[in-house]
Amino acid sequence: MSFSLDVKTDLLNFNSNDEIANKLEIESMIRVSGEIGILPVKLSLTSNNSGIIRRFLSLVKKYYKVDTNILKRVIDRFDSHTNYTAEITEGADKIIEDLNLFGDASKYKKSIEEIGMNAYIRGAFLVRGSVNDPNARSAHLEISSTSEEEILFIQRLMNEFDLNARITKRKTYLVLYIKARDAITDFLYHIGCKKI
């Protein structure tokens, strides 16, 4: 098992009773890696990690009355990776409205504080992040997205913790990255990882 997968498995067990933090984690997952359908109104999130999909759905069901489906499909015949998609149809409009997903930011994101910053970054890392062991020779952590606005926002949050996160472009998406071992360890601590 890779270090990145170990970290994500650890984060999937992170529990918070803070409603705002949990809603920020949901918002981050959708804004960084989700899709919003208009006709019909629906939300979807795809990952090759079924645990991330289960976490997303359990957080959503905790705060919203929604009808969800989990679809499993093999995307690439050559490497046999299975992707799981959480699809929210009935009730998706309530989530879109509450999290202001058609706007710049929800009321939660606008008034974000430290516990919320950690939750927002955790959500982004779960859906679009990777990390190798900070004790390895080439320490590296990254979060990618096609949304420049989201990457800049997450960079600002990470740099509130003095992590010196930087951005580079790779093909059609932006990559936010950290290379310093101490900063990677601090990042993992802030998002609730106990396996450091």
BAMARDREN-99398 format. One record per residue: x, y, z of N, C-alpha, C in turn. Coordinates in steps of 0.02 Angstrom, whole numbers, plus 50000, padded with zeros to 5 digits. Layout:
XYZXYZXYZ ...
***
This chain:
500424994150000500005000050000500455006250000 500275011249961500675017349956500565021750017 501045026150030500985030850085500375035250076 500255037550015499675041850000499025038350017 498965032050000498365028150015498295027050090 498855025950125498835025350198498565031750230 498815037450206498585043950233497845044850221 497605043350160496895044250145496465039450186 496695033350195496325028550237496265031150308 496805034050334496795036950401496295042850404 496305047150353495855052950352495125050950345 494995045250314494295042950307493995041250374 494415040050424494165038650492494125044850535 494305050650508494275056950546493535058750558 493365060150620492685061850638492655068750669 492165072550647492045079150676491285079950684 491095082950739490375084450749490225091650731 490725095150705490635102150687490285102650619 489665104950619489265105150558489585109450504 489835115350523490125119850474490745116650442 491175113550484491775110250457491585104650409 491085100750427490875095250384490585097750318 490195103150322489915105950260490465108950217 490985111750248491545114350209491925108650175 491985102950208492305097250176491905094850115 491235094650122490795092850066490895097850009 490865104350026490935109649976491595109049939 492135107849975492785107149945492805101349896 492545095549917492545089749873492175091149808 491615094549812491215095949752491565101149709 491805106649740492125111949701492775109749668 493155105349701493805103249674493725097649624 493255093049635493245087049593492545084749572 492035088249593491355086149578491095089149513 490495087049496490155089749437489445091549456 489205096949427488515099249439488145098749373 487595094949373487175094549313486585099249320 486385102149265485845107149268485175104149247 485155100349193484535097349170484625089749164 484405085749210484105087649274484635089849323 484415093249377484875095549428485155089449465 485825088949466486135083449502486855085349520 487115081849569487815082549589488145075749582 488775075549562489125069149561489855070249580 490125064949609490825064849629491105058049611 491675057949576491975051649555492665050849586 492815044749607493465043149636493615035849624 494255034149622494445027149618494495024049687 494345027949739494355025649808493635025449834 493365019549844492665018949866492575021949936 493095022049977493045025050043492905032450040 493205035849992493085043049984492355044249965 492095040149920491395040749900490935039449960 491085034350000490675032950059490705038750109 491305041550119491355047250166490945053150140 491015054750076490635060250046489885059250057 489635053250042488925051850049488695052050121 489115049550166488915049550237488875056750264 489345061050243489305068050264488695071550233 488565070150170487985073250136487335070950170 487265064550184486655061950214486555064450285 487105066250318487055068750387486695075550390 486765079650336486505086450338485955087850287 485875083450238485385084750185484965078450173 484325079450161483895073750143483945073050067 484325068050046484455067249975484375059949954 484275059049890484245052449860484905051449824 485285046249842485945045149812485995038349779 486435038049731486605031749698487365031249695 487625025249701488335024149689488385019849626 488725022549577488825018949515489545016549512 489645010449489490325007849483490445006449409 491005008849384491155007549314491905007149303 492105002949258492805002349240492935007249184 493415011649194493555016849145494045014549092 494585011349112495115009649065495225002149063 495114999249005495184991948998495904989649008 496384994048996497084991848998497364991449069 497164995949113497434995549181496904993449232 496294992249210495754989649252495614993649315 495695000249312495525004349369494765005049373 494495004149432493775004949442493645011649473 493205015449444493005021849472492305021149501 492185024549556491535024549588491265031649583 490625032149567490315038749562489725039149609 489725044249651489145045749693488725050749654 488095049149646487655053649608487065055549653 486965061949660486415064649701485925067949653 485305065549654484805068349609484285072149652 483845068449684483325071649724483655075049784 483545081549791483835085349846484485088849828 484745087749768485365090949747485295098549747 484705100949729484595108149727484685111449796 484505107849849484595110549918485325111249935 485735106349914486455106549928486765112249887 486575112749824486845118049780486685124849809 486075125749834485875132149863486245133449928 486265128449973486575129450039487325131050032 487665127649986488385128549977488545133649923 488025136849894488095141949843488575139549788 488465133549763488925130549715488945133849647 488435137949631488455141749570488785148549581 488915150249643489245156549660489975155449679 490285160749701490995160449719491115156549783 490665157349831490795154249896490145153749936 490105148649977489535148050022489635152650081 489105153150122489165157150183489685154050230 489785147550225490275144150267490985145850244 491085145750178491745147150150491945154450162 491455158950160491605166050169491845167550240 491605163850289491795165250358492225159650387 492665157050346493065151250364493565152950420 493595148550470494075149250525494515142950525 494975142350574495475137050571495175130050564 494665128350603494375121650598494075120550528 493785125750500493515125350433494045125050380 494605128650391495155128450343495415121250338 495505118150395495755111250396495275106550359 494625107450370494125103150338494115104350262 494165110550241494155112150170494755109050135 495335109850165495955107050136495915099450136 495645096550190495585089250194495155086550137 494585089850124494145087750070494495088050003 494865093449990495225094149927495765088749921 496125087449975496655082349973496355075449960 495805073949994495505067249984495325065949912 495025070949879494775069649811495305070749756 495805075049768496275076649714497005077249738 497165074149795497835074849821498245068449821 498895069349827499345063649836499945066049876 500275061349909500855062949950501315056849953 501955058049954502395052549970502685053850039 502985048750068503235049050137503705055050145 503555059450193503995065250203504715063250222 504805057150246505475054750263505845051850202 505485051450146505805048950085506285054150057 506725051950013507225056449985506915062249946 506375060849910506055066149871505345067249897 505295070849951504645072349982504225076649934 503585075049928503155078749882502425077749901 502045083249903501325083049914501015087449862 500445085349834500105089549785499355088749788 499015093949765498285094049755498185097149686 497785093949644497675096649577496945098249566 496825102849520496145104649501496155108449435 495605108449401495545112449340495315119549356 495095120649419494845127149439495395131449469 495585136649434496095141249458495875144549523 495245146449526494975149749586495045145249647 494885138849640494945134249697495665133049718 496115132149669496815131049686497105137049722 496935143049699497185149149732496905149749803 496265147949811495965148249878496305143149925 496405137049902496715131949943497445133849959 497785136749910498465139149923498465144349978 497995149049976497955154150028497845151050096 497385146050099497265142650163497895139050188 498235135550144498825131850164499375136650187 499435142250154499955147050172499795150950235 499155150550258498985153150324499365149350378 499545143050362499925138850408500675138950391 500895143750351501595144550332501875138250298 501495135350252501705129250218502075130550153 502105136850131502445138750070502225134550010 501575133850002501285130149946501365134149882 501555130849828501665134049764501215130749711 501135134249655500695131749601501095131149536 500955125849500501225124949433500665122449388 500765122949323500265120649276500505114149245 500045109349238500195102949207499625101349159 499765101449095499255100249043498665104949053 498075102249069497475106449074497275107949146 497715106349194497525107549264498105110749302 497935113549359498425116849402498595112249460 499215112349481499455108149536499735112549591 499465111749649499705115149709500165110149744 500775112149760501245107249787501675110049844 501925105349884502405106749938502955101649932 503575103849940504145099249936504525098750002 504445103550046504815103450109504535098250157 504965094050184504755088550228504345091150288 504605096250322504265098850381503575101650363 503525104950306502885107750285502385102250269 502615096750239502175091150224501925088050289 502365087150337502165084550402501655089050436 501775095650433501305100450462500625100150427 500635099650361500025099150322499615093050345 499945087350349499595081250369499315081850440 499675085050484499435086250552498795090550550 498815096050511498245100650509497615097450482 497685092850434497075089850405496825083750445 497185082150500496935076850545497245070050536 497795069650501498125063150490498525061250552 498425055150576498785052850635499385048650615 499435046650553499985042250531500565046350503 500865050350546501435054350523502065051950558 
***
